[in-house]
């Protein structure tokens, strides 16, 4: 399975390099700053830039990856020992503690 996953990744990178556009222009080489044009007074011009979007994006990635850890547990649930169930419950409780923490810090409030 690891070889298949690596193969798919390598094929995707090679296909992108071979089939992708080759002409570099000033616009294509310009840094992308979350929809802000860096040349027109966006990021990097001294004005404050809110990092709230990045916090929410990082939280999404963390919780999304953590939920991916449940897939092997669901696949092999019938074959697991009861200790694995308590490990999964502990894992969920740990995620719940993190979720309560971000709610108390008001990270998910946009106002």
LOKEDREN-531473 format. One record per atom (N, C-alpha, C): residue in three letters; x, y negated, z negated; atom name. Coordinates in nm, 2 decimals. Each point is the difference from the previous one (the first is absolute). Last residue first. Layout:
<marvos>
["ALA"; [X; Y; Z]; "CA"]
...
</marvos>
This chain:
<marvos>
["UNK"; [-1.64; -3.78; -1.48]; "N"]
["UNK"; [-0.04; -0.14; -0.03]; "CA"]
["UNK"; [0.11; -0.07; -0.08]; "C"]
["UNK"; [-0.02; 0.48; 0.13]; "N"]
["UNK"; [0.05; -0.09; 0.10]; "CA"]
["UNK"; [-0.03; -0.15; -0.03]; "C"]
["UNK"; [0.08; 0.50; -0.28]; "N"]
["UNK"; [-0.08; -0.12; 0.02]; "CA"]
["UNK"; [0.06; -0.10; 0.09]; "C"]
["UNK"; [0.21; 0.42; -0.15]; "N"]
["UNK"; [-0.10; 0.02; 0.11]; "CA"]
["UNK"; [-0.10; -0.12; 0.01]; "C"]
["UNK"; [0.34; 0.02; -0.34]; "N"]
["UNK"; [0.07; 0.00; 0.13]; "CA"]
["UNK"; [-0.10; 0.01; 0.11]; "C"]
["UNK"; [-0.02; -0.04; -0.51]; "N"]
["UNK"; [-0.08; -0.07; 0.10]; "CA"]
["UNK"; [0.07; -0.01; 0.14]; "C"]
["UNK"; [0.12; 0.23; -0.44]; "N"]
["UNK"; [0.08; -0.10; 0.06]; "CA"]
["UNK"; [-0.07; -0.09; 0.10]; "C"]
["UNK"; [-0.22; 0.37; -0.19]; "N"]
["UNK"; [0.02; -0.09; -0.11]; "CA"]
["UNK"; [0.09; -0.12; 0.05]; "C"]
["UNK"; [-0.08; 0.36; 0.30]; "N"]
["UNK"; [-0.12; -0.08; -0.02]; "CA"]
["UNK"; [0.02; -0.10; -0.11]; "C"]
["UNK"; [0.35; 0.29; 0.09]; "N"]
["UNK"; [-0.01; -0.10; 0.11]; "CA"]
["UNK"; [-0.14; -0.07; -0.01]; "C"]
["UNK"; [0.08; 0.34; -0.32]; "N"]
["UNK"; [0.10; -0.10; -0.01]; "CA"]
["UNK"; [-0.01; -0.11; 0.11]; "C"]
["UNK"; [-0.27; 0.39; 0.02]; "N"]
["UNK"; [-0.05; -0.09; -0.11]; "CA"]
["UNK"; [0.10; -0.12; -0.02]; "C"]
["UNK"; [0.12; 0.34; 0.31]; "N"]
["UNK"; [-0.11; -0.08; 0.05]; "CA"]
["UNK"; [-0.05; -0.10; -0.11]; "C"]
["UNK"; [0.34; 0.30; -0.12]; "N"]
["UNK"; [0.05; -0.10; 0.09]; "CA"]
["UNK"; [-0.11; -0.08; 0.06]; "C"]
["UNK"; [-0.13; 0.36; -0.27]; "N"]
["UNK"; [0.08; -0.10; -0.09]; "CA"]
["UNK"; [0.05; -0.11; 0.09]; "C"]
["UNK"; [-0.19; 0.36; 0.22]; "N"]
["UNK"; [-0.10; -0.08; -0.06]; "CA"]
["UNK"; [0.06; -0.11; -0.09]; "C"]
["UNK"; [0.28; 0.33; 0.19]; "N"]
["UNK"; [-0.05; -0.10; 0.11]; "CA"]
["UNK"; [-0.11; -0.09; -0.06]; "C"]
["UNK"; [0.15; 0.34; -0.28]; "N"]
["UNK"; [0.11; -0.09; 0.02]; "CA"]
["UNK"; [-0.04; -0.11; 0.11]; "C"]
["UNK"; [-0.30; 0.35; -0.08]; "N"]
["UNK"; [0.00; -0.09; -0.11]; "CA"]
["UNK"; [0.12; -0.10; 0.01]; "C"]
["UNK"; [-0.02; 0.34; 0.32]; "N"]
["UNK"; [-0.12; -0.09; 0.02]; "CA"]
["UNK"; [0.00; -0.10; -0.12]; "C"]
["UNK"; [0.32; 0.34; -0.04]; "N"]
["UNK"; [0.03; -0.09; 0.12]; "CA"]
["UNK"; [-0.11; -0.10; 0.02]; "C"]
["UNK"; [-0.08; 0.34; -0.31]; "N"]
["UNK"; [0.10; -0.10; -0.05]; "CA"]
["UNK"; [0.04; -0.10; 0.10]; "C"]
["UNK"; [-0.27; 0.35; 0.13]; "N"]
["UNK"; [-0.08; -0.09; -0.08]; "CA"]
["UNK"; [0.10; -0.10; -0.06]; "C"]
["UNK"; [0.19; 0.34; 0.25]; "N"]
["UNK"; [-0.08; -0.09; 0.08]; "CA"]
["UNK"; [-0.08; -0.10; -0.08]; "C"]
["UNK"; [0.23; 0.33; -0.23]; "N"]
["UNK"; [0.10; -0.09; 0.06]; "CA"]
["UNK"; [-0.07; -0.10; 0.09]; "C"]
["UNK"; [-0.25; 0.35; -0.18]; "N"]
["UNK"; [0.03; -0.11; -0.10]; "CA"]
["UNK"; [0.11; -0.09; 0.04]; "C"]
["UNK"; [-0.12; 0.36; 0.29]; "N"]
["UNK"; [-0.12; -0.09; -0.02]; "CA"]
["UNK"; [0.03; -0.11; -0.10]; "C"]
["UNK"; [0.32; 0.33; 0.06]; "N"]
["UNK"; [0.00; -0.09; 0.11]; "CA"]
["UNK"; [-0.12; -0.09; -0.01]; "C"]
["UNK"; [0.04; 0.36; -0.30]; "N"]
["UNK"; [0.09; -0.11; -0.04]; "CA"]
["UNK"; [0.01; -0.11; 0.11]; "C"]
["UNK"; [-0.24; 0.42; 0.06]; "N"]
["UNK"; [-0.07; -0.11; -0.07]; "CA"]
["UNK"; [0.08; -0.12; -0.04]; "C"]
["UNK"; [0.16; 0.29; 0.42]; "N"]
["UNK"; [-0.03; 0.03; -0.14]; "CA"]
["UNK"; [-0.07; -0.11; -0.06]; "C"]
["UNK"; [-0.04; 0.11; 0.54]; "N"]
["UNK"; [0.08; -0.07; -0.11]; "CA"]
["UNK"; [-0.04; 0.05; -0.14]; "C"]
["UNK"; [-0.20; 0.11; 0.45]; "N"]
["UNK"; [0.12; 0.08; -0.04]; "CA"]
["UNK"; [0.08; -0.05; -0.12]; "C"]
["UNK"; [-0.39; -0.22; 0.20]; "N"]
["UNK"; [-0.04; 0.13; -0.04]; "CA"]
["UNK"; [0.11; 0.09; -0.05]; "C"]
["UNK"; [0.09; -0.44; 0.19]; "N"]
["UNK"; [-0.07; -0.01; -0.13]; "CA"]
["UNK"; [-0.04; 0.14; -0.05]; "C"]
["UNK"; [0.26; -0.20; 0.40]; "N"]
["UNK"; [0.03; 0.12; -0.07]; "CA"]
["UNK"; [-0.07; 0.01; -0.14]; "C"]
["UNK"; [-0.09; -0.36; 0.31]; "N"]
["UNK"; [0.02; 0.12; 0.09]; "CA"]
["UNK"; [0.02; 0.12; -0.08]; "C"]
["UNK"; [-0.02; -0.42; -0.23]; "N"]
["UNK"; [-0.13; 0.05; 0.05]; "CA"]
["UNK"; [0.01; 0.12; 0.09]; "C"]
["UNK"; [0.39; -0.20; -0.16]; "N"]
["UNK"; [-0.07; 0.06; -0.11]; "CA"]
["UNK"; [-0.14; 0.05; 0.05]; "C"]
["UNK"; [0.28; -0.23; 0.30]; "N"]
["UNK"; [0.05; 0.14; -0.02]; "CA"]
["UNK"; [-0.08; 0.06; -0.12]; "C"]
["UNK"; [-0.12; -0.45; 0.10]; "N"]
["UNK"; [-0.03; 0.09; 0.11]; "CA"]
["UNK"; [0.05; 0.14; -0.03]; "C"]
["UNK"; [0.07; -0.40; -0.28]; "N"]
["UNK"; [-0.10; 0.09; -0.03]; "CA"]
["UNK"; [-0.03; 0.11; 0.11]; "C"]
["UNK"; [0.31; -0.37; 0.03]; "N"]
["UNK"; [0.06; 0.11; -0.08]; "CA"]
["UNK"; [-0.11; 0.10; -0.04]; "C"]
["UNK"; [-0.10; -0.41; 0.23]; "N"]
["UNK"; [0.05; 0.10; 0.09]; "CA"]
["UNK"; [0.06; 0.12; -0.08]; "C"]
["UNK"; [-0.14; -0.39; -0.22]; "N"]
["UNK"; [-0.11; 0.09; 0.03]; "CA"]
["UNK"; [0.04; 0.11; 0.10]; "C"]
["UNK"; [0.32; -0.33; -0.12]; "N"]
["UNK"; [-0.03; 0.08; -0.11]; "CA"]
["UNK"; [-0.12; 0.10; 0.03]; "C"]
["UNK"; [0.12; -0.33; 0.32]; "N"]
["UNK"; [0.10; 0.11; -0.01]; "CA"]
["UNK"; [-0.03; 0.09; -0.12]; "C"]
["UNK"; [-0.27; -0.37; 0.04]; "N"]
["UNK"; [-0.02; 0.08; 0.12]; "CA"]
["UNK"; [0.09; 0.12; -0.01]; "C"]
["UNK"; [0.04; -0.34; -0.32]; "N"]
["UNK"; [-0.11; 0.09; -0.03]; "CA"]
["UNK"; [-0.03; 0.09; 0.12]; "C"]
["UNK"; [0.36; -0.31; 0.06]; "N"]
["UNK"; [0.02; 0.09; -0.12]; "CA"]
["UNK"; [-0.11; 0.09; -0.02]; "C"]
["UNK"; [-0.06; -0.33; 0.33]; "N"]
["UNK"; [0.10; 0.11; 0.04]; "CA"]
["UNK"; [0.03; 0.09; -0.12]; "C"]
["UNK"; [-0.28; -0.37; -0.08]; "N"]
["UNK"; [-0.06; 0.10; 0.09]; "CA"]
["UNK"; [0.09; 0.11; 0.04]; "C"]
["UNK"; [0.18; -0.35; -0.26]; "N"]
["UNK"; [-0.09; 0.09; -0.08]; "CA"]
["UNK"; [-0.07; 0.10; 0.09]; "C"]
["UNK"; [0.26; -0.32; 0.21]; "N"]
["UNK"; [0.08; 0.09; -0.07]; "CA"]
["UNK"; [-0.08; 0.10; -0.09]; "C"]
["UNK"; [-0.22; -0.36; 0.22]; "N"]
["UNK"; [0.05; 0.10; 0.10]; "CA"]
["UNK"; [0.09; 0.11; -0.07]; "C"]
["UNK"; [-0.16; -0.36; -0.26]; "N"]
["UNK"; [-0.11; 0.09; 0.04]; "CA"]
["UNK"; [0.05; 0.10; 0.10]; "C"]
["UNK"; [0.31; -0.33; -0.11]; "N"]
["UNK"; [-0.03; 0.08; -0.12]; "CA"]
["UNK"; [-0.11; 0.10; 0.03]; "C"]
["UNK"; [0.11; -0.31; 0.33]; "N"]
["UNK"; [0.10; 0.10; -0.01]; "CA"]
["UNK"; [-0.02; 0.09; -0.12]; "C"]
["UNK"; [-0.29; -0.38; 0.06]; "N"]
["UNK"; [-0.02; 0.10; 0.11]; "CA"]
["UNK"; [0.10; 0.12; -0.02]; "C"]
["UNK"; [0.06; -0.37; -0.28]; "N"]
["UNK"; [-0.11; 0.08; -0.04]; "CA"]
["UNK"; [-0.03; 0.11; 0.10]; "C"]
["UNK"; [0.32; -0.38; -0.01]; "N"]
["UNK"; [0.05; 0.14; 0.01]; "CA"]
["UNK"; [-0.11; 0.10; -0.04]; "C"]
["UNK"; [0.03; -0.54; 0.21]; "N"]
["UNK"; [-0.06; 0.09; -0.10]; "CA"]
["UNK"; [0.05; 0.14; 0.03]; "C"]
["UNK"; [0.26; -0.47; 0.10]; "N"]
["UNK"; [-0.07; 0.11; 0.07]; "CA"]
["UNK"; [-0.05; 0.10; -0.10]; "C"]
["UNK"; [0.18; -0.56; 0.04]; "N"]
["UNK"; [-0.02; 0.13; -0.08]; "CA"]
["UNK"; [-0.08; 0.10; 0.08]; "C"]
["UNK"; [0.33; -0.37; 0.23]; "N"]
["UNK"; [-0.13; 0.01; -0.06]; "CA"]
["UNK"; [-0.02; 0.13; -0.07]; "C"]
["UNK"; [0.39; -0.11; 0.25]; "N"]
["UNK"; [0.00; -0.07; -0.13]; "CA"]
["UNK"; [-0.14; 0.01; -0.06]; "C"]
["UNK"; [0.13; 0.20; 0.41]; "N"]
["UNK"; [0.01; -0.14; 0.02]; "CA"]
["UNK"; [-0.01; -0.07; -0.13]; "C"]
["UNK"; [-0.04; 0.48; 0.09]; "N"]
["UNK"; [0.13; -0.04; 0.02]; "CA"]
["UNK"; [0.02; -0.15; 0.01]; "C"]
["UNK"; [-0.45; 0.23; 0.16]; "N"]
["UNK"; [0.09; 0.05; -0.11]; "CA"]
["UNK"; [0.14; -0.05; 0.03]; "C"]
["UNK"; [-0.32; -0.27; 0.27]; "N"]
["UNK"; [-0.05; 0.12; -0.07]; "CA"]
["UNK"; [0.10; 0.03; -0.11]; "C"]
["UNK"; [0.01; -0.35; 0.37]; "N"]
["UNK"; [-0.03; -0.03; -0.14]; "CA"]
["UNK"; [-0.05; 0.11; -0.08]; "C"]
["UNK"; [0.12; 0.05; 0.46]; "N"]
["UNK"; [-0.10; -0.11; -0.01]; "CA"]
["UNK"; [-0.04; -0.02; -0.15]; "C"]
["UNK"; [0.31; 0.34; 0.17]; "N"]
["UNK"; [0.04; -0.12; 0.06]; "CA"]
["UNK"; [-0.09; -0.12; -0.02]; "C"]
["UNK"; [-0.08; 0.46; -0.16]; "N"]
["UNK"; [0.11; -0.06; -0.07]; "CA"]
["UNK"; [0.05; -0.13; 0.06]; "C"]
["UNK"; [-0.49; 0.23; 0.00]; "N"]
["UNK"; [0.10; -0.03; 0.09]; "CA"]
["UNK"; [0.11; -0.07; -0.07]; "C"]
["UNK"; [-0.36; 0.37; -0.19]; "N"]
["UNK"; [0.05; -0.14; -0.01]; "CA"]
["UNK"; [0.11; -0.02; 0.10]; "C"]
["UNK"; [-0.21; 0.43; -0.09]; "N"]
["UNK"; [-0.08; -0.08; 0.07]; "CA"]
["UNK"; [0.03; -0.15; 0.00]; "C"]
["UNK"; [0.27; 0.33; -0.23]; "N"]
["UNK"; [-0.14; 0.02; -0.04]; "CA"]
["UNK"; [-0.09; -0.10; 0.07]; "C"]
["UNK"; [0.46; -0.01; 0.14]; "N"]
["UNK"; [-0.02; -0.03; -0.14]; "CA"]
["UNK"; [-0.15; 0.00; -0.03]; "C"]
["UNK"; [0.41; 0.15; 0.39]; "N"]
["UNK"; [-0.15; 0.00; -0.03]; "CA"]
["UNK"; [-0.02; -0.01; -0.15]; "C"]
["UNK"; [0.43; -0.15; 0.35]; "N"]
["UNK"; [-0.04; 0.07; -0.12]; "CA"]
["UNK"; [-0.16; -0.01; -0.02]; "C"]
["UNK"; [0.25; -0.02; 0.49]; "N"]
["UNK"; [-0.03; -0.09; -0.12]; "CA"]
["UNK"; [-0.05; 0.08; -0.11]; "C"]
["UNK"; [0.10; 0.17; 0.45]; "N"]
["UNK"; [0.11; 0.01; -0.10]; "CA"]
["UNK"; [-0.03; -0.09; -0.13]; "C"]
["UNK"; [-0.30; 0.00; 0.38]; "N"]
["UNK"; [0.01; 0.14; -0.05]; "CA"]
["UNK"; [0.10; 0.02; -0.11]; "C"]
["UNK"; [-0.04; -0.42; 0.22]; "N"]
["UNK"; [-0.12; 0.02; -0.08]; "CA"]
["UNK"; [0.00; 0.14; -0.06]; "C"]
["UNK"; [0.34; -0.13; 0.30]; "N"]
["UNK"; [0.01; -0.07; -0.13]; "CA"]
["UNK"; [-0.11; 0.03; -0.09]; "C"]
["UNK"; [0.11; 0.38; 0.34]; "N"]
["UNK"; [-0.02; -0.14; 0.01]; "CA"]
["UNK"; [0.01; -0.07; -0.13]; "C"]
["UNK"; [0.13; 0.49; 0.28]; "N"]
["UNK"; [0.00; -0.07; -0.13]; "CA"]
["UNK"; [-0.02; -0.15; 0.04]; "C"]
["UNK"; [-0.11; 0.49; 0.26]; "N"]
["UNK"; [0.04; -0.14; 0.01]; "CA"]
["UNK"; [-0.02; -0.07; -0.13]; "C"]
["UNK"; [-0.11; 0.47; 0.08]; "N"]
["UNK"; [0.14; -0.03; -0.02]; "CA"]
["UNK"; [0.04; -0.14; 0.01]; "C"]
["UNK"; [-0.45; 0.35; -0.13]; "N"]
["UNK"; [0.05; -0.11; 0.08]; "CA"]
["UNK"; [0.15; -0.03; -0.04]; "C"]
["UNK"; [-0.17; 0.51; -0.07]; "N"]
["UNK"; [-0.03; -0.14; -0.05]; "CA"]
["UNK"; [0.05; -0.11; 0.09]; "C"]
["UNK"; [0.08; 0.49; 0.04]; "N"]
["UNK"; [-0.12; -0.05; 0.06]; "CA"]
["UNK"; [-0.04; -0.14; -0.03]; "C"]
["UNK"; [0.39; 0.24; -0.19]; "N"]
["UNK"; [0.00; 0.02; 0.14]; "CA"]
["UNK"; [-0.11; -0.07; 0.07]; "C"]
["UNK"; [0.03; -0.02; -0.48]; "N"]
["UNK"; [0.12; -0.06; 0.06]; "CA"]
["UNK"; [0.00; 0.02; 0.16]; "C"]
["UNK"; [-0.35; 0.20; -0.25]; "N"]
["UNK"; [-0.01; -0.14; -0.01]; "CA"]
["UNK"; [0.12; -0.07; 0.06]; "C"]
["UNK"; [0.01; 0.46; -0.02]; "N"]
["UNK"; [-0.10; -0.04; 0.10]; "CA"]
["UNK"; [-0.02; -0.15; -0.01]; "C"]
["UNK"; [0.29; 0.20; -0.32]; "N"]
["UNK"; [0.05; 0.00; 0.14]; "CA"]
["UNK"; [-0.10; -0.04; 0.10]; "C"]
["UNK"; [-0.14; 0.02; -0.44]; "N"]
["UNK"; [0.10; -0.10; 0.01]; "CA"]
["UNK"; [0.06; 0.00; 0.14]; "C"]
["UNK"; [-0.31; 0.34; -0.10]; "N"]
["UNK"; [-0.07; -0.13; 0.00]; "CA"]
["UNK"; [0.10; -0.11; 0.02]; "C"]
["UNK"; [0.17; 0.44; -0.05]; "N"]
["UNK"; [-0.07; -0.02; 0.13]; "CA"]
["UNK"; [-0.07; -0.14; 0.01]; "C"]
["UNK"; [0.19; 0.13; -0.42]; "N"]
["UNK"; [0.10; -0.03; 0.10]; "CA"]
["UNK"; [-0.06; -0.02; 0.14]; "C"]
["UNK"; [-0.29; 0.12; -0.35]; "N"]
["UNK"; [0.06; -0.13; -0.02]; "CA"]
["UNK"; [0.10; -0.04; 0.10]; "C"]
["UNK"; [-0.18; 0.43; 0.01]; "N"]
["UNK"; [-0.10; -0.10; 0.04]; "CA"]
["UNK"; [0.05; -0.14; -0.02]; "C"]
["UNK"; [0.27; 0.35; -0.15]; "N"]
["UNK"; [-0.01; 0.00; 0.15]; "CA"]
["UNK"; [-0.10; -0.10; 0.05]; "C"]
["UNK"; [0.04; 0.08; -0.47]; "N"]
["UNK"; [0.12; -0.07; 0.06]; "CA"]
["UNK"; [-0.01; -0.01; 0.15]; "C"]
["UNK"; [-0.33; 0.25; -0.20]; "N"]
["UNK"; [-0.02; -0.14; -0.04]; "CA"]
["UNK"; [0.12; -0.08; 0.05]; "C"]
["UNK"; [0.02; 0.46; 0.06]; "N"]
["UNK"; [-0.10; -0.05; 0.08]; "CA"]
["UNK"; [-0.02; -0.15; -0.03]; "C"]
["UNK"; [0.29; 0.24; -0.27]; "N"]
["UNK"; [0.06; -0.02; 0.14]; "CA"]
["UNK"; [-0.10; -0.06; 0.09]; "C"]
["UNK"; [-0.14; 0.11; -0.43]; "N"]
["UNK"; [0.09; -0.11; -0.01]; "CA"]
["UNK"; [0.06; -0.03; 0.14]; "C"]
["UNK"; [-0.27; 0.38; -0.06]; "N"]
["UNK"; [-0.08; -0.12; 0.00]; "CA"]
["UNK"; [0.09; -0.13; 0.00]; "C"]
</marvos>
